[in-house]
Amino acid sequence: MSNQRKRHTPEQIVRKLGQADRLLGEGNTVADACRELGVTEQTYYRWRNQYGGMKADDAKRLKELEKQNATLKRLLAEAELEKAALKELAGGKLLGPGRRRAAIAHLIRTLQISERMACRLARLSRSAWRRPLKGDTPADPDRALRDWLRKFAKNHPRWGYRRAYHGARAEGWNVNHKKVQRLWREEGLRVPQKRRRKRVGASTVTAPAAVAPGVVWAVDFQSDVDERGKAIKICTIVDEHTRVCLGGLVERSITAERFIEHLEELVTEQGAPMVLRSDNGPEFISDAVADWAGTRTGLSYIPPGQPWRNGYVESFNSRLRDECLNINSFYSLLHARVVISDWKHEYNHERRHSSLGYLTPLEYARSCAHTLEEIDSHTERT
């Protein structure tokens, strides 16, 4: 009989590396851990280099970076200071010397940085910054017009420079609109813009009470990061009656189209629920989700700023955060998928709920005797 080598999938490798970490943490040697896993030490170290830690080139580069630590700290401090300065100037590009001078004055006053650095960040020479402007001297020929514009803006705070131009022409000022616009900007008379209201999804049905399986599916997203700081987004779908976690995506980002594909898979496997309950996230209120729902299911959006209206999935997310995300450090997206998938399997098959009579969600779902007739009778009573 031929001796065939056993090939492990990436998921199996990740799980075995996690088991090896636990064995090593208990005081076992690498040889003992490899014997328990049924692999050679060479295979273990190859897996660790490929899936569990840094590669040799990364370690070499880390040593070089440590030698340059002092220089990097100084560069990082300057970069952070420059980043803070750019955030202060986040109103647009500095296209003119007037805006550059205003930016320099703001940086010196707000961040207490040196004149030299402020001029460098605003890309204006120090001589030009120190040269006094005509508008700052008593001989400013536009002083009277500036005073008139400030008075006009005070009397009409919601009117812009175009109305000011026509008003100035009506009162006898011989100016064109370009000059009025320039003086209006120099005086800082910009009209404040009203904040755009947040888009709120339009519910198609009123969510009924989850008196039986498959009536209400609660959906929500939460986020985490791996050891490299890259985002990990998790989609959770819970049956409100049985508390079963039906599925869930673990991706770098989840678009509305990807969310719809996952819903289609669950509907094919489980059947469509009567209602999908969610918050007003952009993935949930998109036109693509509304078009997909159509006649399949109803959409029920909770009011903005009221997460307790979606309490079942919020409770599930808190358990996921406390029992899985907060005690694991993910070094890759694959690692996160494996660990979160294992935790959800444990949640459905082993974790007992006091609200379900200390049954697991799947045990309760199998023993659940509620039917659609009970849903209809409950609806008639209410």
C-alpha positions in Angstrom: 0.0 0.0 0.0 1.4 3.4 -1.0 2.3 5.9 1.7 0.4 9.1 0.8 1.3 12.3 2.6 -1.7 14.0 4.3 -2.3 17.5 2.9 -3.8 20.1 5.3 -6.0 22.9 4.3 -5.2 26.5 5.4 -8.0 26.3 7.9 -6.6 23.1 9.5 -3.2 24.6 9.6 -4.5 27.7 11.5 -6.3 25.6 14.0 -3.3 23.4 14.6 -1.1 26.4 15.1 -3.6 27.7 17.7 -3.5 24.3 19.4 0.3 24.3 19.4 0.3 27.8 21.0 -1.9 26.4 23.8 0.3 23.4 24.3 3.4 25.6 24.4 1.7 27.9 26.9 1.1 24.9 29.2 4.9 24.3 29.4 5.2 21.6 26.7 8.2 21.6 24.4 8.0 22.1 20.6 8.7 18.4 20.1 5.9 17.5 22.4 3.5 19.9 20.7 4.5 18.5 17.3 4.0 14.9 18.5 0.5 15.9 19.7 -0.3 17.5 16.4 1.1 14.6 14.4 3.5 16.7 12.4 7.3 17.1 12.2 9.1 20.0 13.7 10.2 21.1 10.2 6.5 21.2 9.2 5.6 23.2 12.3 8.2 25.8 11.7 7.3 26.1 8.0 3.7 26.6 9.0 4.7 29.2 11.6 6.8 31.1 9.1 4.0 31.0 6.4 0.9 31.5 8.5 1.7 32.5 12.1 4.5 35.0 12.1 6.8 37.2 10.2 8.9 36.0 7.4 12.7 36.2 7.4 12.9 39.3 5.3 10.4 41.0 7.6 12.6 40.1 10.7 15.7 41.4 8.9 14.0 44.6 8.0 12.7 45.0 11.6 16.3 44.9 12.9 17.3 47.6 10.4 14.4 49.7 11.6 15.4 49.3 15.2 18.9 50.7 14.4 17.2 53.8 12.9 14.8 54.2 15.9 16.0 57.6 16.9 15.7 59.1 13.4 12.3 57.5 12.9 11.0 59.0 16.2 12.0 62.4 15.1 10.5 62.0 11.6 7.3 60.6 13.2 7.0 63.5 15.5 7.4 65.9 12.6 4.9 63.9 10.5 2.3 63.9 13.3 2.8 67.6 13.8 2.4 68.2 10.0 -0.6 65.9 10.0 -2.2 67.9 12.8 -1.4 71.1 11.0 -3.0 69.8 7.8 -6.1 68.9 9.7 -6.4 72.4 10.9 -6.2 73.6 7.3 -8.7 71.1 6.0 -10.9 73.7 4.3 -9.4 73.2 0.9 -6.3 74.0 -1.1 -4.3 77.2 -0.3 -4.5 78.7 -3.7 -3.7 82.3 -2.9 -1.2 84.3 -0.7 -4.1 85.6 1.4 -5.2 82.1 2.4 -1.6 81.1 3.0 -1.1 84.0 5.3 -4.3 83.3 7.2 -3.2 79.6 7.5 0.2 80.6 8.9 -1.4 82.8 11.5 -3.9 80.1 12.5 -1.2 77.5 12.8 1.0 79.7 15.0 -1.9 80.7 17.2 -3.5 77.2 17.5 -0.6 74.8 17.5 2.2 77.1 18.8 4.5 75.9 16.1 7.5 78.0 14.9 7.1 80.6 12.2 9.6 78.7 10.0 7.6 75.5 10.1 4.3 77.2 9.6 5.6 79.0 6.5 7.0 75.7 5.2 3.7 73.9 5.6 1.7 76.8 4.0 4.3 77.1 1.2 4.9 80.8 1.7 8.3 82.4 2.1 9.1 84.1 5.5 9.8 87.4 3.8 6.3 87.4 2.2 4.7 86.5 5.5 6.5 89.3 7.3 5.8 91.9 4.6 2.8 94.0 5.7 -0.3 94.1 3.4 -2.0 97.2 2.2 -5.2 96.0 3.9 -3.4 96.0 7.3 -2.3 99.6 7.0 -4.3 102.8 7.6 -3.8 103.7 3.9 -5.9 100.7 2.7 -8.0 102.1 -0.2 -10.7 99.5 0.4 -11.2 100.1 4.1 -14.6 101.8 3.6 -15.9 99.0 1.4 -14.7 96.4 3.8 -16.6 98.1 6.6 -19.7 98.2 4.4 -19.4 94.5 3.6 -19.0 93.6 7.3 -22.1 95.6 8.1 -24.0 94.0 5.2 -23.1 90.5 6.4 -24.1 91.3 10.0 -27.6 92.5 8.8 -28.0 89.6 6.4 -26.1 86.6 7.8 -27.6 84.2 5.2 -26.8 86.3 2.1 -23.7 85.7 0.1 -21.3 87.9 -1.8 -23.5 88.1 -5.0 -26.3 89.8 -3.1 -23.7 92.0 -1.5 -22.3 93.0 -4.9 -25.7 94.1 -6.2 -26.4 95.9 -3.0 -23.1 97.7 -3.2 -23.8 98.7 -6.8 -27.2 100.0 -5.8 -25.7 102.2 -3.1 -23.2 103.7 -5.6 -20.0 101.6 -5.1 -18.2 101.4 -8.4 -16.9 97.8 -8.1 -17.1 94.6 -10.0 -18.2 91.2 -8.5 -14.6 89.9 -8.5 -13.4 92.5 -6.1 -16.4 92.1 -3.9 -15.8 88.3 -3.8 -12.2 88.8 -2.9 -12.9 91.2 -0.1 -15.7 89.0 1.1 -13.4 86.1 1.4 -10.6 88.1 3.0 -13.0 89.4 5.7 -14.0 85.8 6.4 -17.7 86.4 5.6 -18.5 82.9 4.4 -22.1 81.9 4.8 -22.3 78.8 7.1 -23.8 75.8 5.3 -26.5 73.7 6.9 -25.5 70.2 7.7 -27.0 67.6 5.5 -29.5 65.4 7.2 -28.6 61.7 7.5 -30.4 59.4 5.1 -32.9 57.2 6.8 -34.2 54.0 5.3 -37.9 53.6 4.6 -39.4 50.6 6.2 -41.8 48.5 4.1 -43.5 46.7 7.0 -43.9 47.0 10.7 -41.8 44.3 12.3 -44.0 41.7 14.1 -43.1 40.0 17.3 -40.7 37.2 16.8 -43.1 34.5 18.0 -41.7 31.7 15.8 -38.6 30.8 13.9 -38.1 32.6 10.6 -40.2 35.6 11.4 -37.6 38.2 12.2 -33.9 38.2 11.2 -31.8 40.8 13.0 -28.8 42.1 11.0 -25.9 44.3 12.1 -22.2 45.0 11.4 -19.3 45.4 13.7 -15.6 46.0 13.1 -12.2 44.9 14.3 -8.5 45.1 13.1 -5.7 42.6 12.7 -2.2 42.9 14.0 -1.2 45.0 11.0 -4.0 47.5 11.6 -6.1 46.4 8.6 -9.8 46.6 9.0 -11.9 43.4 9.5 -15.7 43.8 9.1 -18.1 41.3 10.5 -21.8 40.9 9.4 -24.1 39.1 11.8 -27.5 37.7 11.1 -29.5 36.3 14.1 -33.0 34.7 14.2 -34.7 36.7 17.0 -36.8 33.8 18.2 -34.3 30.9 18.3 -31.2 33.1 18.8 -29.4 31.0 16.2 -26.6 32.8 14.3 -27.6 32.0 10.7 -24.4 33.1 9.0 -22.2 36.0 8.8 -19.5 37.5 6.6 -15.9 38.3 7.7 -14.3 40.5 5.1 -12.1 43.6 4.7 -15.1 45.5 3.6 -18.7 44.5 2.9 -20.7 46.2 0.1 -24.4 46.1 -0.5 -23.9 43.7 -3.4 -21.8 41.3 -1.2 -24.4 41.5 1.5 -27.2 40.7 -1.0 -25.2 37.6 -2.2 -24.9 36.4 1.4 -28.6 36.9 2.0 -29.5 35.0 -1.2 -27.4 32.1 0.1 -29.2 32.1 3.4 -32.6 32.4 1.9 -31.9 29.4 -0.4 -30.8 27.3 2.6 -33.2 28.5 5.3 -36.1 30.1 3.5 -36.9 33.8 3.5 -37.9 35.5 6.8 -41.0 37.7 7.1 -38.9 40.7 8.1 -35.3 41.9 8.1 -34.6 44.2 11.0 -31.5 46.5 10.9 -30.3 50.0 11.6 -29.9 52.7 9.0 -26.4 51.8 7.8 -25.6 52.6 4.2 -25.3 48.9 3.2 -28.9 48.2 4.5 -30.7 51.3 3.1 -29.3 51.1 -0.4 -31.6 50.8 -3.4 -29.9 47.4 -4.2 -31.1 45.9 -0.9 -34.6 47.3 -1.4 -34.8 45.9 -5.0 -33.6 42.5 -3.8 -36.1 42.4 -1.0 -39.0 43.1 -3.3 -41.6 40.4 -2.5 -39.2 38.1 -0.7 -39.3 39.8 2.7 -40.1 43.0 4.5 -37.6 45.6 5.7 -37.9 47.2 9.1 -35.4 50.0 10.1 -34.9 51.0 13.7 -34.9 54.8 14.4 -31.5 56.5 14.2 -29.6 56.6 17.5 -31.7 53.9 19.2 -29.7 50.6 19.0 -31.8 49.1 21.8 -34.6 48.7 19.2 -32.4 45.9 17.7 -31.5 44.4 21.1 -31.1 40.7 20.1 -28.3 41.3 17.6 -26.8 43.9 19.8 -26.7 41.3 22.6 -25.1 38.8 20.3 -22.5 41.4 19.2 -21.6 42.1 22.8 -21.0 38.3 23.4 -18.9 38.1 20.2 -16.9 41.1 21.3 -16.3 39.9 24.8 -15.8 36.2 24.3 -14.0 36.2 20.9 -12.7 39.5 19.5 -11.3 40.9 22.8 -9.3 37.8 23.6 -7.9 37.0 20.2 -5.3 38.8 18.1 -5.7 38.2 14.3 -2.6 38.1 12.2 -4.6 37.7 8.9 -8.1 37.7 7.4 -8.0 33.9 7.1 -7.1 33.6 10.8 -10.0 35.9 11.7 -12.5 33.9 9.6 -11.4 30.6 11.2 -11.5 31.9 14.8 -14.9 33.7 14.4 -16.4 30.7 12.5 -15.3 28.4 15.4 -16.8 30.7 18.0 -20.1 30.9 16.1 -20.2 27.1 15.9 -19.7 26.9 19.6 -22.3 29.6 20.2 -25.0 27.7 18.2 -24.1 24.2 19.5 -22.7 24.5 23.0 -23.5 27.9 24.6 -26.7 27.6 26.7 -29.1 30.5 27.0 -31.0 31.3 30.2 -33.8 32.8 28.0 -34.2 29.5 26.2 -34.4 27.4 29.3 -30.6 26.8 29.2 -30.9 25.1 25.9 -28.4 25.8 23.1 -29.9 27.8 20.2 -29.9 24.8 17.9 -31.5 22.5 20.5 -34.2 25.0 21.1 -34.8 25.4 17.3 -35.1 21.7 16.9 -37.6 21.4 19.7 -39.5 24.6 18.7 -43.2 23.7 18.0 -44.3 27.2 16.9 -46.0 27.3 13.5 -47.3 30.0 11.1 -50.8 29.4 12.4 -49.7 30.6 15.8 -48.2 33.6 14.2 -51.5 34.4 12.5 -53.4 34.0 15.7 -51.0 36.2 17.6 -51.3 38.9 14.9 -55.1 38.7 15.2 -55.0 39.1 19.0 -52.7 42.1 18.7 
